[in-house]
Amino acid sequence: MRRGLALVAALVFVAEPGSAQTLSQRVQDLFRFGSCGQPLCLTLTGSLAIHGSHFTGAAVQANENLLGFLTGAIGATLGSIPISSTTSGATFRFVEGAPVSTATSAGPIFAERAQTLGRGRMLLGVNTTRLAFDRVRGTDLEDLSFNFSHQDVQQPGLGDVAGEYDYINVQPSLKLTLLSSAVFATYGLTDRVDVGVAIPVVHASLDGSSTATIRNVNGTLSGSHSFGAEVGGGNTATARADGSKTGIGDVAIRAKANLSQTDRMGLAILGDARLPTGDADNFTGTGEFALRALGIVSGRFGAFSPHANGGFALRSGDQQTNAVLFTAGFDQLLSPRATLAIDAITEWQMGDSKLTLPRTIQFAGANASTLPATDIPDRKDNIINLSAGAKFTFSGATIIINGILPLGDGGMQSKTGMYTLGVERTFR
């Protein structure tokens, strides 16, 4: 346990020195070509030379939309990374003041069961979760595509001037990896009430590149617009961005109350507040307050212990949506030292998404047509994950190994899932 705590402390103190540019600004650099201080630096020829800034407005707006969408999707995922269960190992109910064991297995890993620790008992633990983003709403982050339109400079509708049929296609390739190490503690305030805290330290690493091409609506390269000389002066330009940041994530404060407990069944409620201690601009947290409330039912039938959690998450961020939460699964005692834990963890978005994608581009005139602004689909970010892991108990400590595999296409995800390693121990 001491080694785990030391690891998290070390991550804070060895964090690389802060720089003036945040990771979200570095994502924006993937849509910036040229050094003229504008999102796009273009050189125009012939009679269209007066249109030198007519892509800038679209680029600025697209940058705002895209950066807001990408950072919002990352923040939503950060807010959804589960924290270890508030209880583990032996739990108790009290009959005429005497403790009676209410669990035989080491319990679930991320789901909750109704039992509490018992007055004066404490659970301490540390875990590390790794997540490498590689898709958003089912679209591969290495195959993204965005289109920036020319400004509508004369009559309403793009196309009354030949240069308005040009657009800039940007194809970024992103790699973003998060390593979240959390220290957590739960204390039995009474025989039926537990309180706890979880403090994550998040290391975010970004690596990306992008290629921009100026095209005409008919599919050919533009003959009217070109990039500035500092990026080659042709129809194509490239950009790169990389960096990493380490910092405290969103701290969680939790409380659970057991409402009813028998030898076979239990009912409880749990409240979980996520504090805005993380840095959204550097992808270490959402930076917004969130509240989670759950109803918990769990049972015990010999070595088999099913459970279900249902409730909601209320989020205060401008880009975060409220959600209905539901988790169901079981933990199975395989041997006196080993427990298998399986769960389906779901989150269902309430209302429309607050993440705004660029609008479809409409061309008029002789080449009337539409052009999608991006290949990212516009839909709800419902999340369905399968969690599978095991707990191994040795000398009073419990070692946790777990993997979470996404089963849907909602939000920003990893095709290979997220992996967690941890250790925890209960003290009397």
C-alpha angles and dihedrals in degrees: 000000000000090000091053092051090048091052093055091046090050092053089059097046097043094048111134116259113274119256131207092250120072125213091251089056089051090055087054089054088068087070096045119091120179136016102256092108093255128103088248129027110200134178114207129197138213122350091348093066090105089066094070095128100034094107093047097079093051090045093051093050092044090050091053093048096044096043090047092049097045096044090043091053090049091048092050090054092048089053090051099051103116124235121218119275117277092236134043141170118000117015128179147206121201125237114189089338096309121114116242119190114245100182137053100179129060088252135232122322104222103000123079131241124201098245120100129212097248131245114313096005120124134200117204124183149150130206139176124214124192122200126175111193114219106153142032120205088345095307116122112244088223091057103047119140130193131179126208116200130216117253116267096243105173131011116013111277130049112268110053087103118047093231091059089073089068121096136175118239115202121193111190125186115206134190117183123173126186126196111189119188115185134189112204136181134185125191129195101235092178134351089275105028128071126184126192150166134212122198115192127196111202128200112195121192124189130191122169147151135186141194123210124198127185108222139171123237089251089064099255128117114270118265093191106048133049137167122260122276093254090069097039103284094245139100094281133060135170136211137188136201133181140154145124138228135190126199149130113296129212108308115225125214115193140185129183129190123196109220100181135002134181132161090273109024139035138183127201144156128222133197121197124185120193111205121214094245096124127088111243092189090060097038095244093118145342094263088216134102117253133179127203125192123186139182112213132203123176138168141194125215107171109294092347118088119180123189141178131197125193134173144095143280121222114199127189099200122114090232099036123091130211115248145196111235128208130169128174133174147103145251120221126199105228097176136344088277104033133066127182116212124193126176142166106218116195138177122189118198117236114218127341123333116266090209108101122210122198115270124255112269114242120204121195134185125047093343098044109173144119130252123197112238091216142359092234108108120237105234144113120294099231111166127211117178134175114216120196127171149127139236123214121194121208128166092343096309125105123217116207127207118176143159129197118203121193114233097184139044101243121129127341112326148160117246089215094046132227126297130211133196121181150149130214140172137193119223127198 
